[in-house]
Amino acid sequence: MNQQFDELIFQVEHIVPKKHHGPTESGNLALACFACNNHKGTNLTGIDPEGGGVVRLFNPRRDNWEDHFEWEGALLLGRTPVGRATIDVLAINLDYRCALREALIEEGVFP
């Protein structure tokens, strides 16, 4: 693959945003890539693309990743409404992100 990808830089993310009175303490902080953090913004919820209902987003401090997500190659799939809404709000499966994961799979370093 002859593509160049930007360096992945992580930010400290407020799970419950400061705008919604989320504290700046370890139980409310997580590392997030720049793109995910920007897509999430101050959202606490999203719409499940399958069921159409408004649901909370995945909380990495409370939720078990495997309960809500699974990999199908480079594509992240949501197992639950929370997982699907989180994937949608964070735009996790945009083409360029899947292309990066495909390159990492080809190198044998993902997942």
C-alpha positions, 0 to 999 in steps of 0.5 A: 500500500503506497499511502501515507497516514498521519501520526496518531495523536491522543487527547485526554477526553472527558467522558461526560464533557465539562459542558455537562458538569463532567469532572476533571478526574481520572474516573471521567477521563480517557484517551481518545484519538483527535478524530474521535474526540472531535466527532464526539464533541459534547455528545452524551448520546447518539441515535442507534442506526438500526433501532432509531432510538436515542441511546447513551454512548459507550463509557470506557470506564464502566462498559465492557468493550467486548459487550458492545463491539466486534471487529470484522476485518478493518470494520468495527461493528456494534453489537448493541444500540450503545455500540452502534450509536457510538460508532456512528457518532465517533465516525469510527468507520470512515473510509480513511480510518478503515484504510489505515486499519487495513494497512495495519492488518497487512503489516500484522500489527492490528488488531 
